[in-house]
Amino acid sequence: LGLERVGIHDNFFDIGGNSVLVLSLLNIINAKLNAKVQVTDIFQYPSVSKMTKYLAPHETNLIEEKPRVNNLARRRKTLSKTSRMEA
């Protein structure tokens, strides 16, 4: 996206994201979080804060083999880093 900073409430599409970049973002989220986020989820939850709220109830389905100690905090941190990387 070419941005220096991205806030957790910034909408991915409002700051320059598009359907092609969604695929890159999706791959990063799923790889980093061992998640099963779908393309439609990015469109429904286009900010780090919204995606975090969406993922929180699915926490037990996201991390299967990793320890569950502080998973939510770790995912929030990863999503925040990912948004900065995409910027």
LODOBA-607854 format. One record per atom (N, C-alpha, C): residue number from 1; atom name; x, y, z. Coordinates in steps of 0.001 Angstrom, whole numbers. Layout:
# residues N
PT   n atom      c1      c2      c3
PT NUM   CA       X       Y       Z
...
This chain:
# residues 87
PT   n atom      c1      c2      c3
PT   1    N     803   -1196       0
PT   1   CA       0       0       0
PT   1    C     849    1264       0
PT   2    N    2098    1144     374
PT   2   CA    2994    2289     323
PT   2    C    2783    3317    1419
PT   3    N    2174    2936    2520
PT   3   CA    1914    3856    3625
PT   3    C    2938    3648    4731
PT   4    N    3304    4723    5407
PT   4   CA    4228    4615    6533
PT   4    C    3569    3940    7729
PT   5    N    2331    4318    7978
PT   5   CA    1614    3778    9144
PT   5    C     189    3431    8753
PT   6    N    -309    2405    9404
PT   6   CA   -1703    2009    9238
PT   6    C   -2260    1801   10638
PT   7    N   -3387    2445   10923
PT   7   CA   -4018    2291   12232
PT   7    C   -4889    1054   12282
PT   8    N   -5167     589   13476
PT   8   CA   -5971    -627   13618
PT   8    C   -7415    -424   13177
PT   9    N   -7857     830   13086
PT   9   CA   -9232    1110   12655
PT   9    C   -9318    1526   11186
PT  10    N   -8174    1613   10518
PT  10   CA   -8173    1996    9106
PT  10    C   -8766     874    8251
PT  11    N   -9654    1258    7361
PT  11   CA  -10279     312    6442
PT  11    C   -9283      -7    5332
PT  12    N   -9018   -1283    5129
PT  12   CA   -8066   -1754    4126
PT  12    C   -8329   -1136    2752
PT  13    N   -9595   -1054    2374
PT  13   CA   -9946    -558    1046
PT  13    C   -9887     964     960
PT  14    N  -10168    1638    2063
PT  14   CA  -10103    3098    2082
PT  14    C   -8668    3624    1990
PT  15    N   -7712    2804    2386
PT  15   CA   -6308    3249    2367
PT  15    C   -5544    2692    1169
PT  16    N   -6260    2162     198
PT  16   CA   -5608    1738   -1041
PT  16    C   -5627     260   -1329
PT  17    N   -6206    -538    -439
PT  17   CA   -6303   -1972    -693
PT  17    C   -7282   -2254   -1818
PT  18    N   -7063   -3355   -2520
PT  18   CA   -7972   -3742   -3600
PT  18    C   -8107   -5261   -3613
PT  19    N   -8894   -5771   -4541
PT  19   CA   -9181   -7201   -4553
PT  19    C   -7933   -8043   -4836
PT  20    N   -6978   -7510   -5561
PT  20   CA   -5741   -8245   -5814
PT  20    C   -4912   -8317   -4531
PT  21    N   -4815   -7194   -3814
PT  21   CA   -4059   -7170   -2566
PT  21    C   -4723   -7984   -1466
PT  22    N   -6034   -8186   -1572
PT  22   CA   -6745   -9018    -600
PT  22    C   -6129  -10406    -561
PT  23    N   -5778  -10945   -1707
PT  23   CA   -5210  -12291   -1760
PT  23    C   -3874  -12360   -1027
PT  24    N   -3048  -11339   -1168
PT  24   CA   -1781  -11298    -437
PT  24    C   -2023  -11194    1066
PT  25    N   -2924  -10305    1440
PT  25   CA   -3256  -10131    2851
PT  25    C   -3820  -11418    3437
PT  26    N   -4685  -12066    2701
PT  26   CA   -5290  -13328    3137
PT  26    C   -4219  -14390    3380
PT  27    N   -3277  -14510    2474
PT  27   CA   -2193  -15486    2635
PT  27    C   -1358  -15196    3867
PT  28    N   -1072  -13924    4115
PT  28   CA    -280  -13545    5289
PT  28    C   -1038  -13870    6569
PT  29    N   -2298  -13464    6647
PT  29   CA   -3098  -13716    7855
PT  29    C   -3190  -15208    8126
PT  30    N   -3533  -15983    7118
PT  30   CA   -3699  -17425    7320
PT  30    C   -2395  -18111    7687
PT  31    N   -1291  -17692    7094
PT  31   CA      -1  -18298    7412
PT  31    C     466  -17917    8815
PT  32    N     372  -16637    9144
PT  32   CA     856  -16160   10446
PT  32    C       2  -16662   11606
PT  33    N   -1298  -16783   11374
PT  33   CA   -2211  -17154   12457
PT  33    C   -2672  -18599   12381
PT  34    N   -2219  -19310   11373
PT  34   CA   -2703  -20675   11159
PT  34    C   -4235  -20663   11134
PT  35    N   -4773  -19685   10410
PT  35   CA   -6222  -19442   10381
PT  35    C   -6822  -19936    9075
PT  36    N   -8117  -19825    8994
PT  36   CA   -8858  -20190    7791
PT  36    C   -9749  -19027    7375
PT  37    N   -9149  -17849    7279
PT  37   CA   -9891  -16652    6889
PT  37    C  -10171  -16733    5391
PT  38    N  -11377  -16380    4998
PT  38   CA  -11805  -16424    3608
PT  38    C  -11736  -15021    2992
PT  39    N  -11742  -14969    1675
PT  39   CA  -11736  -13684     970
PT  39    C  -12898  -12811    1437
PT  40    N  -14068  -13390    1571
PT  40   CA  -15241  -12614    1985
PT  40    C  -15065  -12018    3377
PT  41    N  -14280  -12678    4234
PT  41   CA  -14040  -12154    5583
PT  41    C  -13270  -10841    5532
PT  42    N  -12347  -10709    4585
PT  42   CA  -11585   -9468    4449
PT  42    C  -12521   -8324    4060
PT  43    N  -13479   -8616    3187
PT  43   CA  -14437   -7583    2777
PT  43    C  -15392   -7231    3919
PT  44    N  -15767   -8212    4734
PT  44   CA  -16683   -7956    5847
PT  44    C  -15990   -7298    7038
PT  45    N  -14712   -7613    7247
PT  45   CA  -13958   -7120    8404
PT  45    C  -12667   -6472    7903
PT  46    N  -12759   -5295    7277
PT  46   CA  -11633   -4715    6552
PT  46    C  -10599   -3947    7379
PT  47    N  -10721   -3970    8689
PT  47   CA   -9712   -3308    9521
PT  47    C   -9156   -4321   10517
PT  48    N   -7998   -4001   11067
PT  48   CA   -7389   -4892   12058
PT  48    C   -8324   -5069   13245
PT  49    N   -8931   -3987   13710
PT  49   CA   -9810   -4085   14877
PT  49    C  -11040   -4954   14592
PT  50    N  -11632   -4795   13417
PT  50   CA  -12806   -5610   13076
PT  50    C  -12432   -7070   12871
PT  51    N  -11292   -7326   12232
PT  51   CA  -10860   -8701   12014
PT  51    C  -10549   -9381   13344
PT  52    N   -9938   -8637   14264
PT  52   CA   -9631   -9194   15579
PT  52    C  -10905   -9589   16312
PT  53    N  -11915   -8724   16258
PT  53   CA  -13194   -9041   16907
PT  53    C  -13853  -10253   16259
PT  54    N  -13704  -10370   14942
PT  54   CA  -14259  -11520   14227
PT  54    C  -13524  -12809   14619
PT  55    N  -12213  -12733   14713
PT  55   CA  -11423  -13929   14999
PT  55    C  -11522  -14379   16450
PT  56    N  -11758  -13471   17377
PT  56   CA  -11771  -13805   18804
PT  56    C  -12710  -14955   19153
PT  57    N  -13963  -14975   18695
PT  57   CA  -14839  -16096   19038
PT  57    C  -14410  -17417   18394
PT  58    N  -13592  -17339   17353
PT  58   CA  -13148  -18539   16645
PT  58    C  -11771  -18993   17105
PT  59    N  -11334  -18459   18227
PT  59   CA   -9976  -18702   18695
PT  59    C   -9638  -20183   18772
PT  60    N  -10526  -21005   19272
PT  60   CA  -10222  -22426   19413
PT  60    C  -10090  -23115   18058
PT  61    N  -10701  -22560   17011
PT  61   CA  -10598  -23163   15689
PT  61    C   -9352  -22709   14935
PT  62    N   -8727  -21630   15363
PT  62   CA   -7601  -21070   14621
PT  62    C   -6282  -21772   14915
PT  63    N   -5988  -21966   16160
PT  63   CA   -4701  -22540   16547
PT  63    C   -4953  -23964   17015
PT  64    N   -4523  -24907   16219
PT  64   CA   -4812  -26300   16542
PT  64    C   -3696  -26969   17341
PT  65    N   -2449  -26772   16932
PT  65   CA   -1361  -27492   17568
PT  65    C    -481  -26615   18440
PT  66    N    -629  -25307   18360
PT  66   CA     200  -24403   19142
PT  66    C    -402  -24226   20537
PT  67    N     431  -23891   21522
PT  67   CA    -101  -23636   22862
PT  67    C   -1106  -22485   22825
PT  68    N   -2112  -22570   23665
PT  68   CA   -3182  -21575   23659
PT  68    C   -2932  -20445   24642
PT  69    N   -1740  -20331   25176
PT  69   CA   -1431  -19285   26129
PT  69    C   -1385  -17948   25406
PT  70    N   -2270  -17077   25773
PT  70   CA   -2306  -15705   25265
PT  70    C   -2429  -15627   23736
PT  71    N   -3178  -16542   23134
PT  71   CA   -3344  -16565   21672
PT  71    C   -3983  -15290   21138
PT  72    N   -4979  -14768   21826
PT  72   CA   -5670  -13576   21337
PT  72    C   -4718  -12382   21282
PT  73    N   -3942  -12188   22317
PT  73   CA   -2981  -11078   22325
PT  73    C   -1944  -11257   21226
PT  74    N   -1497  -12485   21019
PT  74   CA    -513  -12757   19968
PT  74    C   -1104  -12491   18592
PT  75    N   -2372  -12866   18357
PT  75   CA   -3019  -12627   17062
PT  75    C   -3217  -11135   16820
PT  76    N   -3594  -10396   17866
PT  76   CA   -3742   -8947   17716
PT  76    C   -2416   -8313   17310
PT  77    N   -1342   -8746   17958
PT  77   CA     -19   -8211   17652
PT  77    C     371   -8570   16214
PT  78    N     104   -9802   15797
PT  78   CA     432  -10237   14443
PT  78    C    -378   -9468   13414
PT  79    N   -1680   -9277   13667
PT  79   CA   -2511   -8517   12736
PT  79    C   -2024   -7076   12625
PT  80    N   -1614   -6521   13741
PT  80   CA   -1110   -5155   13718
PT  80    C     178   -5076   12904
PT  81    N    1078   -6038   13098
PT  81   CA    2316   -6074   12321
PT  81    C    2019   -6284   10847
PT  82    N    1076   -7163   10554
PT  82   CA     709   -7445    9168
PT  82    C     173   -6201    8484
PT  83    N    -630   -5433    9191
PT  83   CA   -1172   -4214    8586
PT  83    C     -67   -3218    8298
PT  84    N     957   -3185    9162
PT  84   CA    2086   -2287    8909
PT  84    C    2913   -2790    7732
PT  85    N    3055   -4116    7603
PT  85   CA    3830   -4690    6508
PT  85    C    3146   -4409    5172
PT  86    N    1829   -4469    5142
PT  86   CA    1073   -4258    3910
PT  86    C    1054   -2790    3517
PT  87    N    1315   -1922    4491
PT  87   CA    1255    -481    4227
PT  87    C    2290     -40    3298
